[in-house]
Amino acid sequence: MTGRLMLLDTASLYFRAYFGVPDSVRAPDGTPVNAVRGLLDFIDRLVKDHRPEKLVACMDADWRPQWRVDLIPSYKAHRVAEEHEGAPDAEEVPDTLSPQVPVIEEVLDALGIARVGVAGYEADDVIGTFTARADGPVDIVTGDRDLYQLVDDARDIRVLYPLKGVGTLQLTDEAWLREKYGVDGRGYADLALLRGDPSDGLPGVPGVGEKTAAKLLAEFGDLAGIVAAMDDPKAKLTPTQRKRLTEAAPYLAVAPKVVRVAGDVPLPAVDTALPHTPRDPAALDALAARWGLGGSLQRLLTTLEA
């Protein structure tokens, strides 16, 4: 039996930590470290509650890949803080969060927790590729519903979606997806691209909301079936639905590549085993002192040793 792999959508979690932990949590020099300590507390709780044998902190090396923007220019456009020619655009991030991200990376490295980001790809794509290659059960921890598309009961792949911190998690399997959305994991990406997602700048098909998208998928099976129905006068589409889908055909042609996570990212060779002792104790001690990581780090170390 291959041990359970836990994949962290790290940015999703440290954003939640940042907004969930008061910014009065500070280093000795007064610098806020609420996201750092909050993420350490999250990892501690996740390891305690779910006992993964392997753990990877997946990172956004590029939060808005150009290949997605080329297909849908509005993709995450409203979240761009600064455009950089020839390099990834800067994402709008709270002023006191940005300086904490390098600290998070240094602490994870010193602990020996695998940290993987790949140029030109989002963390979602890294998660998708680890999931595709996994030969055992996988828990994906994320506050991003886009990753519901990876849920697969046959392979024991589920999403743990934080409802309150990470102490209360929605365990998302295919039964939950079918009850909530009327689709399974594979169908969720089609539902999402039909419905659209303003938070990601995805327009969707005008006039097709979540319920209509679910009905279309139930009737025609998947996006390919819906596209085929557009050209079939006998297909059970209302005139309005047919008109809206036909007008959205250029969007439907490119949206799948944008919405579906990549499964072929060139991942580096990393040791995904959950560490029981720090990889670099001296560096970790220095980081703990510099940033006042205190009980958050100690609790996680105790959990890892156990």
N, C-alpha and C positions, 0 to 999 in steps of 0.2 A: 504494500500500500504506500503510494507516494504521498509525502506530507503536504499539508495545505499551504498554499502560497497566498500571502496577503500583499495586495498591490495598493499603495496609497496614492491617491490623487493629491499630491502634496500641497499645491497651491490652494486647492479648494479647502483643505484642512487648515492651513495657516491663516487664510482669510477668515475662516470661522473662529479660529482662536483669537485673532486680532480683535474682532468685534465682540467676542464673548468674554474676554478677560480684560479687566480695567487697565487703562494705560498708566495707572498709578504703580503697576508692577514694573519696576525699573532696575537697571544696573546700578552699581555703586556710584557711577558718575552722573546718574540721573537720566540716562538714555532708556527709553521704553524698550522692554523685552517681553511684552505681553504675548506677542505671537510666538516667540521662541519657547517660552515656558509653557504656553498653552498647547503648542504642538507636542512637546515632550510629554505633557500630561495625557494628551490624546493617545499617543503611541503606547504609553504605559497601560492605559485602560484597555486598548485594543488587544495588546499582547496578553494581558491578564485574562480577559474575557473569552478570547477566541483561540489562543494558543497556536498561532501559526508556526510552522517549522521553517518557513522561508518568508522573507519580508523585503520589499523593494519600495523605496520612496521615488515615485516617478515624477519627473520635473518637466516644466514647460521651457525647453530650450528656445522655442519660438511659439509664442502664444497665438500668433496670427500668421500662419505660413502663407507665403506669397502664392503658392500653387492653389490654395483655396481662394484667395482674394482674386486671382486671375479668372476664376470660374464664376464667383459671385462677389463683385466689388464691395457690396454692402456688408460683407462678413466681418463682424465685430468692429465695424468702422467707427461707431459711436463711442468706443472705448479707447480710441487712440489718443494718447496725450501728446505725442510728438512723432512726426514722421522722420525716418532715417533712410536716406537713399543708399541702397546696397547693403542694408542691414535691417534686422527686425525692427518694426516700429515699437516705440515705448508705450506700454499700457498705462492707463490712468490708475494709479495706485496711491493710497493715502501716504502722506509725507513721512509719517513715522513708521510705516510698514516697510517701505523699500530698504532702509538700512538694516532691517532685521533678517532679510532673506540670506545674505552672505553668512551671517552668524548661524542660521539654521543649517546651511550647507556644511559649514565647518564642524558643527557639533555632530551632525549625522556621520560625516566622514571619520571623525575621531572615535565615535562609538563603533564604527564598523558596519553600520546599516547601509546596505547597497543603495546608491543614489544614481539614477539614470535619467539623463535627458539627451536627446539626439538632435543635432542641428537640422532645422527645417521641419521639425515636427512638434506637435503639442504632446503634453503628458497623456492625453487620451489615446494618442496613437501608440505611445510606448506601452500603455496598459493593454491596448488591443493586441499588440504583437506578443507581449509576454503571455497573454491569455491564449492566443492561437497556438503558441508553442508548448503550453503547459501539458504535462502528462499526469496531472493529478488535480484535486479540487482547488478552486480559486475563490478568494474573497476580495472583491474590489471595494475599497472604502472611498466614497466620494459624495459630495453634495451636488453633483452634476447629473441630472437625469438622462443626459445624452448617453451615458454609459449603460443604461438599461438595455441597449441593443446587444450587449455582450452576454446577457443572462441566458444560461443554457442548462436546464435541469439534467439532461442526459450526461453532461460532462461535470456536473456539480459546480457550476460557475454562478455565483450570485453577487448581488450588489448590496453592500451594507451602507444605507443612506442615513446620515445623522439627522435625528429629529431634534435632539437637545444635547449639545456636546457630542460625545460619542458614547455616553452611558446609555442613551436610548437610541437604538438604531432600528430602522425599518429594514427587515430582512426581505430583500426583493428577489423572489423566484418567479418562475413562469406562471404559477397559479395566481400569485398576487398581480402580475401584469395583466393576465387575462381578465381578472375581476375588475381591475381599475381602468384599463384601456381597451380591453377586448382584443389584444394582440399578444403574441409571445415575444421572446427576445429578438428574434430575427425580424419580426414585423414592426418593432418599435421605431427603427430608423425610418422606415417608409411612412409611418404615422407622423413622425416628427417633421419630416421634410414637407409633407402635404399640409400640415397644420401651420408650419412656420414657427419661428422663435425670435421674438423681438430682442431678447437679451443677447442673441448671437447675430442679429442683423439678417436673419433668414426670412424672406418675405412670405414663403409658403404660397399656396394657391388661394387667391382672394375668394372669400366666401366659403372656403372649406375649413371648418373648425375641427376640433378634436373628435366630436361625435360623428360628423359626416365622414371624416377620414377613416374612422374605425369601421363604419358601415361599408364604405367602398372597398376596404381591404377584406372585410368578411365576404363581400359579394364576389370579388375578383382575385382574391388570394394574395397578391402582392402588387408592387408598383408596376412591374412589367405587365401584369394582367390588366391593370387599370389603363395603361397606355394603349394596350391592344384593343381594349373596349372602346376607346375614343374613336377608333377607325372602323368599328363594327356597328352598323346601323341597328343590328338586332340586340345589341347589349343593353342591359337594363340601367341606362343612364337617363336622368331627366334632361330635357333640352338645356336647362340652365347649367347643370353639372357638366354636360358635354362642352358647352361654350366656354365655361371657366377653365376647364382642364386643357382644352385646345389652345386657348390664349396663353396658358401658362406652360405650353410645351417646351419653349426654350429653357425655362427654369428647371423643369422636370428632367431635362436631358443632362444637366450638369449637377443638380443638387445631390444625387446619391454619392458622388465622389467627395463632396464637401461634408455631408452629414455623417457618412459612415466612417468609423475610425479605421485607420490603416492597420493592416495586419502583417505588413512586410517591412517594418522599420529595421534598418541595420543596427541591431543592438550590440553594444560592446560586451565582451566576456566579463561577467561579474560573479562574485560569490554571493548568492542570494540567501544563504543560510542565516538564520537569526543568530546574531552574535550573543555569546554568553558573557564575554569579557570585552572591554574596550580594545579597539585596534591600536589606539595611540593614547595610553593613559596619561602621559605627560601633557600632551596637547589638550586633552579633555580637562585636566586639572586647571590648566592655564585659562581655558575658555570659561570654566565654571567660576573662577575667581574674577576674571575680567568682566563677565556679564552678570554675575550674581544669580547663577542658575539654581542654586540652593536645593530645596526639597524636590523640585520637579525632576532634576537630573538624578538625584539620589534614589528617588522612588523607582525611576525607570531602570537604573543600574541594578537595584535589588530584584526587580521583576525579571530582568534578563538573566541574572545569575541563577534564579530559581528554575 
